[in-house]
Amino acid sequence: MTKLFEDAIRQVEQLPEGEQDAAAGALLDYVKHMREIRLTDEQVAEVLRRIADPNRKLLSLAEARARVEGFGS
């Protein structure tokens, strides 16, 4: 087990039981699906195209968070 993972477990152990269960559920979901997440060839091409664009718009962390929060609406 890595030091980072050990630190994470120690922090989770300090949480209330319900939050520990939520963290465990998130970790189990990650492990279950981590190898299933794949980009299509078209998606890879689009990512590469956007990275290569010298005029691409970069977002601040606040702007990115605001966009992600908007996904749930």
C-alpha positions as CSV (number, residue, x, y, z in Angstrom):
1,M,0.0,0.0,0.0
2,T,1.4,3.4,-0.9
3,K,1.9,6.2,1.7
4,L,-0.7,8.4,-0.1
5,F,-3.3,5.6,0.1
6,E,-2.5,5.0,3.8
7,D,-2.9,8.7,4.5
8,A,-6.3,8.7,2.7
9,I,-7.4,5.7,4.7
10,R,-6.4,7.4,8.0
11,Q,-8.4,10.5,7.0
12,V,-11.4,8.5,6.0
13,E,-11.2,6.6,9.4
14,Q,-11.8,10.0,11.1
15,L,-15.1,10.6,9.3
16,P,-18.5,9.6,10.7
17,E,-19.7,6.2,9.7
18,G,-22.0,7.4,6.9
19,E,-19.3,9.4,5.3
20,Q,-16.9,6.4,5.6
21,D,-19.5,4.3,3.7
22,A,-19.8,7.0,1.0
23,A,-16.0,7.1,0.6
24,A,-15.8,3.4,0.4
25,G,-18.6,3.3,-2.2
26,A,-16.8,5.9,-4.3
27,L,-13.6,3.9,-4.2
28,L,-15.3,0.6,-5.0
29,D,-17.1,2.3,-7.9
30,Y,-13.8,3.7,-9.2
31,V,-12.1,0.3,-9.0
32,K,-15.0,-1.4,-10.7
33,H,-15.2,1.0,-13.7
34,M,-11.6,2.4,-14.0
35,R,-10.8,0.0,-16.9
36,E,-14.1,0.5,-18.7
37,I,-13.6,4.2,-19.3
38,R,-12.2,4.5,-22.8
39,L,-12.2,7.3,-25.5
40,T,-13.3,6.5,-29.0
41,D,-10.9,7.2,-31.8
42,E,-13.0,10.3,-32.7
43,Q,-12.8,11.5,-29.1
44,V,-9.0,11.1,-29.0
45,A,-8.7,13.0,-32.3
46,E,-10.8,15.8,-30.9
47,V,-8.7,16.0,-27.7
48,L,-5.5,16.1,-29.8
49,R,-7.0,18.8,-32.1
50,R,-7.9,21.0,-29.1
51,I,-4.5,20.6,-27.4
52,A,-2.8,21.6,-30.7
53,D,-4.9,24.7,-31.1
54,P,-2.6,27.6,-30.1
55,N,-5.7,29.9,-29.5
56,R,-7.5,27.5,-27.2
57,K,-9.3,29.0,-24.3
58,L,-8.0,27.9,-20.9
59,L,-10.3,28.1,-17.9
60,S,-9.5,29.1,-14.3
61,L,-10.2,26.6,-11.6
62,A,-13.3,28.7,-10.6
63,E,-14.6,28.7,-14.2
64,A,-14.1,25.0,-14.5
65,R,-15.9,24.4,-11.2
66,A,-18.8,26.6,-12.3
67,R,-19.1,24.6,-15.5
68,V,-19.0,21.2,-13.7
69,E,-21.6,22.4,-11.2
70,G,-23.9,23.3,-14.2
71,F,-23.8,19.7,-15.4
72,G,-26.2,18.6,-12.6
73,S,-28.9,21.2,-13.6
